[in-house]
Amino acid sequence: MEKLKINTGKGSTKKPIILKAKVKTEKEDTVTTVVMFLISLYILSLGLFNEIKTPYVIIPFSAMFIATGFKLCRIEMDILQAIKYFK
């Protein structure tokens, strides 16, 4: 937890406001992304190699698989949109 102190102004007799905020680290974000990537890969492989291929399983998890793959490769969506505009 990080504490942020905000002064209420000069000459004020009030106590400063203390805000507490939990800051996400890159490690926590990466672990979450890896777990989501593995779950989407598992569900996607089950959907693709099943005898009955349902688009209700394949479409959402393929999108999640692609998005988490981009995030793991450090390719953000704003970069992809910028590349699209330069074409």
Biopython code that builds the backbone (N, CA, C, O; Angstrom):
import numpy as np
from Bio.PDB.StructureBuilder import StructureBuilder

atoms = [
    (1, "MET", "N", (0.833, -1.171, 0.000)),
    (1, "MET", "CA", (0.000, 0.000, 0.000)),
    (1, "MET", "C", (0.881, 1.239, 0.000)),
    (1, "MET", "O", (1.815, 1.352, 0.794)),
    (2, "GLU", "N", (0.584, 2.136, -0.870)),
    (2, "GLU", "CA", (1.276, 3.416, -0.884)),
    (2, "GLU", "C", (0.377, 4.467, -0.278)),
    (2, "GLU", "O", (-0.840, 4.452, -0.463)),
    (3, "LYS", "N", (0.992, 5.374, 0.446)),
    (3, "LYS", "CA", (0.232, 6.465, 1.048)),
    (3, "LYS", "C", (0.561, 7.754, 0.327)),
    (3, "LYS", "O", (1.727, 8.087, 0.116)),
    (4, "LEU", "N", (-0.463, 8.462, -0.042)),
    (4, "LEU", "CA", (-0.292, 9.752, -0.696)),
    (4, "LEU", "C", (-0.849, 10.820, 0.229)),
    (4, "LEU", "O", (-1.994, 10.725, 0.672)),
    (5, "LYS", "N", (-0.054, 11.826, 0.520)),
    (5, "LYS", "CA", (-0.524, 12.921, 1.370)),
    (5, "LYS", "C", (-0.873, 14.109, 0.495)),
    (5, "LYS", "O", (-0.099, 14.508, -0.375)),
    (6, "ILE", "N", (-2.023, 14.654, 0.733)),
    (6, "ILE", "CA", (-2.467, 15.835, -0.001)),
    (6, "ILE", "C", (-2.674, 16.949, 1.000)),
    (6, "ILE", "O", (-3.474, 16.824, 1.928)),
    (7, "ASN", "N", (-1.955, 18.035, 0.811)),
    (7, "ASN", "CA", (-2.138, 19.189, 1.695)),
    (7, "ASN", "C", (-3.428, 19.903, 1.324)),
    (7, "ASN", "O", (-3.804, 19.983, 0.154)),
    (8, "THR", "N", (-4.089, 20.416, 2.338)),
    (8, "THR", "CA", (-5.355, 21.111, 2.090)),
    (8, "THR", "C", (-5.152, 22.587, 1.803)),
    (8, "THR", "O", (-6.129, 23.299, 1.572)),
    (9, "GLY", "N", (-3.936, 23.064, 1.808)),
    (9, "GLY", "CA", (-3.673, 24.465, 1.482)),
    (9, "GLY", "C", (-2.784, 25.110, 2.525)),
    (9, "GLY", "O", (-2.602, 24.568, 3.615)),
    (10, "LYS", "N", (-2.227, 26.274, 2.191)),
    (10, "LYS", "CA", (-1.359, 26.987, 3.126)),
    (10, "LYS", "C", (-2.204, 27.635, 4.212)),
    (10, "LYS", "O", (-3.284, 28.166, 3.953)),
    (11, "GLY", "N", (-1.704, 27.580, 5.393)),
    (11, "GLY", "CA", (-2.368, 28.236, 6.509)),
    (11, "GLY", "C", (-3.629, 27.529, 6.967)),
    (11, "GLY", "O", (-4.369, 28.056, 7.799)),
    (12, "SER", "N", (-3.879, 26.360, 6.444)),
    (12, "SER", "CA", (-5.083, 25.633, 6.834)),
    (12, "SER", "C", (-4.806, 24.884, 8.130)),
    (12, "SER", "O", (-3.718, 24.340, 8.317)),
    (13, "THR", "N", (-5.762, 24.855, 8.999)),
    (13, "THR", "CA", (-5.591, 24.154, 10.271)),
    (13, "THR", "C", (-6.065, 22.714, 10.179)),
    (13, "THR", "O", (-5.957, 21.961, 11.147)),
    (14, "LYS", "N", (-6.587, 22.326, 9.028)),
    (14, "LYS", "CA", (-7.063, 20.953, 8.855)),
    (14, "LYS", "C", (-5.880, 20.011, 8.677)),
    (14, "LYS", "O", (-4.813, 20.410, 8.209)),
    (15, "LYS", "N", (-6.088, 18.763, 9.057)),
    (15, "LYS", "CA", (-5.060, 17.747, 8.860)),
    (15, "LYS", "C", (-4.990, 17.398, 7.373)),
    (15, "LYS", "O", (-5.992, 17.493, 6.664)),
    (16, "PRO", "N", (-3.798, 16.990, 6.899)),
    (16, "PRO", "CA", (-3.710, 16.593, 5.488)),
    (16, "PRO", "C", (-4.516, 15.315, 5.232)),
    (16, "PRO", "O", (-4.653, 14.461, 6.109)),
    (17, "ILE", "N", (-5.035, 15.209, 4.035)),
    (17, "ILE", "CA", (-5.800, 14.029, 3.647)),
    (17, "ILE", "C", (-4.809, 12.955, 3.215)),
    (17, "ILE", "O", (-3.899, 13.222, 2.431)),
    (18, "ILE", "N", (-4.986, 11.751, 3.727)),
    (18, "ILE", "CA", (-4.109, 10.641, 3.365)),
    (18, "ILE", "C", (-4.922, 9.653, 2.532)),
    (18, "ILE", "O", (-5.928, 9.113, 2.993)),
    (19, "LEU", "N", (-4.479, 9.430, 1.319)),
    (19, "LEU", "CA", (-5.134, 8.482, 0.429)),
    (19, "LEU", "C", (-4.291, 7.220, 0.363)),
    (19, "LEU", "O", (-3.071, 7.287, 0.213)),
    (20, "LYS", "N", (-4.936, 6.078, 0.476)),
    (20, "LYS", "CA", (-4.226, 4.809, 0.364)),
    (20, "LYS", "C", (-4.624, 4.161, -0.955)),
    (20, "LYS", "O", (-5.805, 4.088, -1.295)),
    (21, "ALA", "N", (-3.637, 3.700, -1.680)),
    (21, "ALA", "CA", (-3.909, 3.066, -2.967)),
    (21, "ALA", "C", (-2.988, 1.870, -3.142)),
    (21, "ALA", "O", (-1.798, 1.930, -2.832)),
    (22, "LYS", "N", (-3.552, 0.798, -3.638)),
    (22, "LYS", "CA", (-2.737, -0.366, -3.945)),
    (22, "LYS", "C", (-2.255, -0.225, -5.383)),
    (22, "LYS", "O", (-3.056, -0.068, -6.305)),
    (23, "VAL", "N", (-0.969, -0.282, -5.561)),
    (23, "VAL", "CA", (-0.383, -0.110, -6.882)),
    (23, "VAL", "C", (-0.058, -1.489, -7.433)),
    (23, "VAL", "O", (0.641, -2.276, -6.793)),
    (24, "LYS", "N", (-0.572, -1.775, -8.628)),
    (24, "LYS", "CA", (-0.275, -3.052, -9.260)),
    (24, "LYS", "C", (1.133, -3.011, -9.825)),
    (24, "LYS", "O", (1.520, -2.060, -10.504)),
    (25, "THR", "N", (1.876, -4.037, -9.539)),
    (25, "THR", "CA", (3.218, -4.112, -10.103)),
    (25, "THR", "C", (3.154, -4.828, -11.442)),
    (25, "THR", "O", (2.150, -5.458, -11.774)),
    (26, "GLU", "N", (4.224, -4.728, -12.198)),
    (26, "GLU", "CA", (4.267, -5.392, -13.496)),
    (26, "GLU", "C", (4.262, -6.899, -13.338)),
    (26, "GLU", "O", (3.739, -7.615, -14.192)),
    (27, "LYS", "N", (4.847, -7.391, -12.238)),
    (27, "LYS", "CA", (4.917, -8.830, -12.027)),
    (27, "LYS", "C", (3.521, -9.408, -11.832)),
    (27, "LYS", "O", (3.199, -10.444, -12.415)),
    (28, "GLU", "N", (2.684, -8.757, -11.021)),
    (28, "GLU", "CA", (1.325, -9.241, -10.812)),
    (28, "GLU", "C", (0.542, -9.219, -12.112)),
    (28, "GLU", "O", (-0.218, -10.143, -12.402)),
    (29, "ASP", "N", (0.726, -8.170, -12.892)),
    (29, "ASP", "CA", (0.020, -8.041, -14.157)),
    (29, "ASP", "C", (0.460, -9.131, -15.129)),
    (29, "ASP", "O", (-0.368, -9.684, -15.853)),
    (30, "THR", "N", (1.740, -9.442, -15.153)),
    (30, "THR", "CA", (2.255, -10.470, -16.051)),
    (30, "THR", "C", (1.771, -11.849, -15.642)),
    (30, "THR", "O", (1.426, -12.659, -16.503)),
    (31, "VAL", "N", (1.739, -12.134, -14.352)),
    (31, "VAL", "CA", (1.262, -13.438, -13.877)),
    (31, "VAL", "C", (-0.204, -13.619, -14.248)),
    (31, "VAL", "O", (-0.603, -14.693, -14.699)),
    (32, "THR", "N", (-1.000, -12.581, -14.063)),
    (32, "THR", "CA", (-2.414, -12.650, -14.430)),
    (32, "THR", "C", (-2.576, -12.879, -15.926)),
    (32, "THR", "O", (-3.428, -13.662, -16.346)),
    (33, "THR", "N", (-1.773, -12.210, -16.722)),
    (33, "THR", "CA", (-1.853, -12.366, -18.174)),
    (33, "THR", "C", (-1.444, -13.767, -18.599)),
    (33, "THR", "O", (-2.070, -14.344, -19.488)),
    (34, "VAL", "N", (-0.410, -14.325, -17.984)),
    (34, "VAL", "CA", (0.030, -15.686, -18.319)),
    (34, "VAL", "C", (-1.057, -16.692, -17.969)),
    (34, "VAL", "O", (-1.322, -17.612, -18.742)),
    (35, "VAL", "N", (-1.685, -16.525, -16.817)),
    (35, "VAL", "CA", (-2.755, -17.445, -16.414)),
    (35, "VAL", "C", (-3.925, -17.352, -17.394)),
    (35, "VAL", "O", (-4.473, -18.375, -17.807)),
    (36, "MET", "N", (-4.305, -16.137, -17.764)),
    (36, "MET", "CA", (-5.398, -15.971, -18.734)),
    (36, "MET", "C", (-5.026, -16.560, -20.092)),
    (36, "MET", "O", (-5.873, -17.142, -20.770)),
    (37, "PHE", "N", (-3.768, -16.412, -20.489)),
    (37, "PHE", "CA", (-3.293, -16.964, -21.760)),
    (37, "PHE", "C", (-3.395, -18.487, -21.751)),
    (37, "PHE", "O", (-3.855, -19.090, -22.721)),
    (38, "LEU", "N", (-2.963, -19.105, -20.652)),
    (38, "LEU", "CA", (-3.008, -20.565, -20.568)),
    (38, "LEU", "C", (-4.444, -21.087, -20.528)),
    (38, "LEU", "O", (-4.755, -22.101, -21.153)),
    (39, "ILE", "N", (-5.316, -20.397, -19.794)),
    (39, "ILE", "CA", (-6.722, -20.813, -19.740)),
    (39, "ILE", "C", (-7.359, -20.706, -21.121)),
    (39, "ILE", "O", (-8.068, -21.615, -21.554)),
    (40, "SER", "N", (-7.106, -19.597, -21.811)),
    (40, "SER", "CA", (-7.698, -19.429, -23.143)),
    (40, "SER", "C", (-7.132, -20.448, -24.128)),
    (40, "SER", "O", (-7.860, -20.938, -24.992)),
    (41, "LEU", "N", (-5.854, -20.772, -24.010)),
    (41, "LEU", "CA", (-5.248, -21.781, -24.878)),
    (41, "LEU", "C", (-5.872, -23.150, -24.631)),
    (41, "LEU", "O", (-6.157, -23.883, -25.577)),
    (42, "TYR", "N", (-6.084, -23.495, -23.364)),
    (42, "TYR", "CA", (-6.679, -24.783, -23.013)),
    (42, "TYR", "C", (-8.118, -24.889, -23.529)),
    (42, "TYR", "O", (-8.481, -25.879, -24.164)),
    (43, "ILE", "N", (-8.929, -23.872, -23.255)),
    (43, "ILE", "CA", (-10.327, -23.901, -23.686)),
    (43, "ILE", "C", (-10.417, -23.869, -25.208)),
    (43, "ILE", "O", (-11.265, -24.541, -25.797)),
    (44, "LEU", "N", (-9.551, -23.095, -25.839)),
    (44, "LEU", "CA", (-9.547, -23.017, -27.299)),
    (44, "LEU", "C", (-9.159, -24.357, -27.918)),
    (44, "LEU", "O", (-9.747, -24.774, -28.916)),
    (45, "SER", "N", (-8.177, -25.029, -27.332)),
    (45, "SER", "CA", (-7.785, -26.340, -27.859)),
    (45, "SER", "C", (-8.888, -27.369, -27.648)),
    (45, "SER", "O", (-9.085, -28.245, -28.490)),
    (46, "LEU", "N", (-9.611, -27.273, -26.528)),
    (46, "LEU", "CA", (-10.750, -28.170, -26.326)),
    (46, "LEU", "C", (-11.837, -27.905, -27.360)),
    (46, "LEU", "O", (-12.447, -28.839, -27.880)),
    (47, "GLY", "N", (-12.075, -26.638, -27.654)),
    (47, "GLY", "CA", (-13.108, -26.295, -28.626)),
    (47, "GLY", "C", (-12.736, -26.666, -30.047)),
    (47, "GLY", "O", (-13.602, -27.057, -30.830)),
    (48, "LEU", "N", (-11.463, -26.551, -30.392)),
    (48, "LEU", "CA", (-11.043, -26.844, -31.764)),
    (48, "LEU", "C", (-10.921, -28.336, -32.037)),
    (48, "LEU", "O", (-11.222, -28.789, -33.142)),
    (49, "PHE", "N", (-10.485, -29.103, -31.047)),
    (49, "PHE", "CA", (-10.260, -30.527, -31.270)),
    (49, "PHE", "C", (-11.425, -31.387, -30.807)),
    (49, "PHE", "O", (-11.300, -32.609, -30.731)),
    (50, "ASN", "N", (-12.542, -30.772, -30.500)),
    (50, "ASN", "CA", (-13.742, -31.498, -30.135)),
    (50, "ASN", "C", (-14.466, -31.905, -31.420)),
    (50, "ASN", "O", (-14.308, -31.268, -32.462)),
    (51, "GLU", "N", (-15.259, -32.974, -31.332)),
    (51, "GLU", "CA", (-16.004, -33.404, -32.511)),
    (51, "GLU", "C", (-17.053, -32.371, -32.905)),
    (51, "GLU", "O", (-17.289, -32.135, -34.089)),
    (52, "ILE", "N", (-17.673, -31.765, -31.913)),
    (52, "ILE", "CA", (-18.684, -30.747, -32.170)),
    (52, "ILE", "C", (-18.025, -29.388, -31.959)),
    (52, "ILE", "O", (-17.750, -28.994, -30.825)),
    (53, "LYS", "N", (-17.777, -28.684, -33.038)),
    (53, "LYS", "CA", (-17.115, -27.379, -32.940)),
    (53, "LYS", "C", (-18.180, -26.296, -32.779)),
    (53, "LYS", "O", (-18.946, -26.026, -33.703)),
    (54, "THR", "N", (-18.221, -25.690, -31.621)),
    (54, "THR", "CA", (-19.216, -24.650, -31.376)),
    (54, "THR", "C", (-18.549, -23.282, -31.444)),
    (54, "THR", "O", (-17.518, -23.062, -30.808)),
    (55, "PRO", "N", (-19.125, -22.368, -32.207)),
    (55, "PRO", "CA", (-18.536, -21.027, -32.287)),
    (55, "PRO", "C", (-18.667, -20.249, -30.981)),
    (55, "PRO", "O", (-17.945, -19.276, -30.760)),
    (56, "TYR", "N", (-19.594, -20.680, -30.112)),
    (56, "TYR", "CA", (-19.761, -19.996, -28.827)),
    (56, "TYR", "C", (-18.554, -20.196, -27.917)),
    (56, "TYR", "O", (-18.315, -19.396, -27.013)),
    (57, "VAL", "N", (-17.803, -21.250, -28.154)),
    (57, "VAL", "CA", (-16.584, -21.497, -27.376)),
    (57, "VAL", "C", (-15.370, -20.951, -28.110)),
    (57, "VAL", "O", (-14.481, -20.360, -27.497)),
    (58, "ILE", "N", (-15.333, -21.144, -29.399)),
    (58, "ILE", "CA", (-14.133, -20.812, -30.169)),
    (58, "ILE", "C", (-13.930, -19.301, -30.293)),
    (58, "ILE", "O", (-12.816, -18.816, -30.089)),
    (59, "ILE", "N", (-14.972, -18.555, -30.620)),
    (59, "ILE", "CA", (-14.822, -17.116, -30.899)),
    (59, "ILE", "C", (-14.365, -16.310, -29.684)),
    (59, "ILE", "O", (-13.397, -15.560, -29.804)),
    (60, "PRO", "N", (-15.017, -16.427, -28.507)),
    (60, "PRO", "CA", (-14.560, -15.586, -27.380)),
    (60, "PRO", "C", (-13.159, -15.942, -26.888)),
    (60, "PRO", "O", (-12.368, -15.062, -26.551)),
    (61, "PHE", "N", (-12.862, -17.241, -26.849)),
    (61, "PHE", "CA", (-11.559, -17.629, -26.327)),
    (61, "PHE", "C", (-10.446, -17.402, -27.342)),
    (61, "PHE", "O", (-9.290, -17.236, -26.953)),
    (62, "SER", "N", (-10.766, -17.390, -28.630)),
    (62, "SER", "CA", (-9.728, -17.041, -29.603)),
    (62, "SER", "C", (-9.387, -15.558, -29.490)),
    (62, "SER", "O", (-8.225, -15.174, -29.623)),
    (63, "ALA", "N", (-10.401, -14.724, -29.246)),
    (63, "ALA", "CA", (-10.133, -13.296, -29.040)),
    (63, "ALA", "C", (-9.310, -13.076, -27.774)),
    (63, "ALA", "O", (-8.393, -12.255, -27.762)),
    (64, "MET", "N", (-9.637, -13.808, -26.709)),
    (64, "MET", "CA", (-8.885, -13.686, -25.456)),
    (64, "MET", "C", (-7.451, -14.183, -25.645)),
    (64, "MET", "O", (-6.510, -13.598, -25.109)),
    (65, "PHE", "N", (-7.289, -15.264, -26.408)),
    (65, "PHE", "CA", (-5.966, -15.817, -26.686)),
    (65, "PHE", "C", (-5.104, -14.810, -27.450)),
    (65, "PHE", "O", (-3.932, -14.620, -27.125)),
    (66, "ILE", "N", (-5.679, -14.172, -28.454)),
    (66, "ILE", "CA", (-4.933, -13.192, -29.251)),
    (66, "ILE", "C", (-4.584, -11.963, -28.416)),
    (66, "ILE", "O", (-3.463, -11.459, -28.482)),
    (67, "ALA", "N", (-5.550, -11.481, -27.629)),
    (67, "ALA", "CA", (-5.309, -10.277, -26.819)),
    (67, "ALA", "C", (-4.241, -10.514, -25.757)),
    (67, "ALA", "O", (-3.368, -9.670, -25.556)),
    (68, "THR", "N", (-4.305, -11.659, -25.075)),
    (68, "THR", "CA", (-3.291, -11.932, -24.052)),
    (68, "THR", "C", (-1.936, -12.225, -24.687)),
    (68, "THR", "O", (-0.899, -11.916, -24.100)),
    (69, "GLY", "N", (-1.935, -12.814, -25.872)),
    (69, "GLY", "CA", (-0.675, -13.031, -26.585)),
    (69, "GLY", "C", (0.001, -11.720, -26.944)),
    (69, "GLY", "O", (1.214, -11.573, -26.797)),
    (70, "PHE", "N", (-0.800, -10.763, -27.420)),
    (70, "PHE", "CA", (-0.251, -9.435, -27.711)),
    (70, "PHE", "C", (0.274, -8.774, -26.449)),
    (70, "PHE", "O", (1.327, -8.136, -26.466)),
    (71, "LYS", "N", (-0.459, -8.928, -25.359)),
    (71, "LYS", "CA", (-0.039, -8.283, -24.115)),
    (71, "LYS", "C", (1.261, -8.906, -23.598)),
    (71, "LYS", "O", (2.126, -8.196, -23.085)),
    (72, "LEU", "N", (1.401, -10.218, -23.731)),
    (72, "LEU", "CA", (2.636, -10.871, -23.298)),
    (72, "LEU", "C", (3.821, -10.456, -24.165)),
    (72, "LEU", "O", (4.954, -10.401, -23.687)),
    (73, "CYS", "N", (3.563, -10.166, -25.430)),
    (73, "CYS", "CA", (4.623, -9.700, -26.323)),
    (73, "CYS", "C", (4.851, -8.199, -26.205)),
    (73, "CYS", "O", (5.634, -7.625, -26.962)),
    (74, "ARG", "N", (4.171, -7.563, -25.257)),
    (74, "ARG", "CA", (4.283, -6.122, -24.993)),
    (74, "ARG", "C", (3.791, -5.285, -26.171)),
    (74, "ARG", "O", (4.277, -4.179, -26.405)),
    (75, "ILE", "N", (2.830, -5.821, -26.902)),
    (75, "ILE", "CA", (2.214, -5.073, -27.993)),
    (75, "ILE", "C", (0.854, -4.615, -27.487)),
    (75, "ILE", "O", (-0.047, -5.432, -27.293)),
    (76, "GLU", "N", (0.706, -3.344, -27.279)),
    (76, "GLU", "CA", (-0.552, -2.806, -26.770)),
    (76, "GLU", "C", (-1.480, -2.465, -27.932)),
    (76, "GLU", "O", (-1.042, -2.301, -29.070)),
    (77, "MET", "N", (-2.747, -2.364, -27.626)),
    (77, "MET", "CA", (-3.739, -2.100, -28.662)),
    (77, "MET", "C", (-3.566, -0.720, -29.306)),
    (77, "MET", "O", (-3.840, -0.553, -30.494)),
    (78, "ASP", "N", (-3.113, 0.265, -28.528)),
    (78, "ASP", "CA", (-2.924, 1.592, -29.121)),
    (78, "ASP", "C", (-1.808, 1.585, -30.157)),
    (78, "ASP", "O", (-1.851, 2.349, -31.121)),
    (79, "ILE", "N", (-0.807, 0.728, -29.964)),
    (79, "ILE", "CA", (0.264, 0.595, -30.955)),
    (79, "ILE", "C", (-0.290, -0.021, -32.235)),
    (79, "ILE", "O", (0.057, 0.405, -33.337)),
    (80, "LEU", "N", (-1.157, -1.030, -32.084)),
    (80, "LEU", "CA", (-1.751, -1.660, -33.258)),
    (80, "LEU", "C", (-2.639, -0.685, -34.024)),
    (80, "LEU", "O", (-2.654, -0.687, -35.254)),
    (81, "GLN", "N", (-3.376, 0.145, -33.295)),
    (81, "GLN", "CA", (-4.217, 1.141, -33.960)),
    (81, "GLN", "C", (-3.367, 2.190, -34.668)),
    (81, "GLN", "O", (-3.734, 2.657, -35.746)),
    (82, "ALA", "N", (-2.235, 2.566, -34.073)),
    (82, "ALA", "CA", (-1.341, 3.532, -34.715)),
    (82, "ALA", "C", (-0.746, 2.949, -35.991)),
    (82, "ALA", "O", (-0.587, 3.657, -36.985)),
    (83, "ILE", "N", (-0.421, 1.668, -35.965)),
    (83, "ILE", "CA", (0.106, 1.013, -37.166)),
    (83, "ILE", "C", (-0.962, 0.992, -38.257)),
    (83, "ILE", "O", (-0.658, 1.187, -39.434)),
    (84, "LYS", "N", (-2.205, 0.757, -37.865)),
    (84, "LYS", "CA", (-3.297, 0.715, -38.838)),
    (84, "LYS", "C", (-3.485, 2.072, -39.518)),
    (84, "LYS", "O", (-3.788, 2.130, -40.709)),
    (85, "TYR", "N", (-3.306, 3.165, -38.766)),
    (85, "TYR", "CA", (-3.475, 4.494, -39.340)),
    (85, "TYR", "C", (-2.352, 4.859, -40.305)),
    (85, "TYR", "O", (-2.568, 5.660, -41.215)),
    (86, "PHE", "N", (-1.153, 4.289, -40.129)),
    (86, "PHE", "CA", (-0.035, 4.625, -41.002)),
    (86, "PHE", "C", (-0.098, 3.901, -42.341)),
    (86, "PHE", "O", (0.603, 4.282, -43.278)),
    (87, "LYS", "N", (-0.918, 2.874, -42.447)),
    (87, "LYS", "CA", (-1.004, 2.125, -43.709)),
    (87, "LYS", "C", (-1.719, 2.904, -44.764)),
    (87, "LYS", "O", (-1.880, 2.423, -45.886)),
]
sb = StructureBuilder()
sb.init_structure("model")
sb.init_model(0)
sb.init_chain("A")
sb.init_seg("    ")
for serial, (resi, resn, name, xyz) in enumerate(atoms, 1):
    if name == "N":
        sb.init_residue(resn, " ", resi, " ")
    sb.init_atom(name, np.array(xyz, "f"), 0.0, 1.0, " ", f" {name:<3s}", serial, name[0])
structure = sb.get_structure()
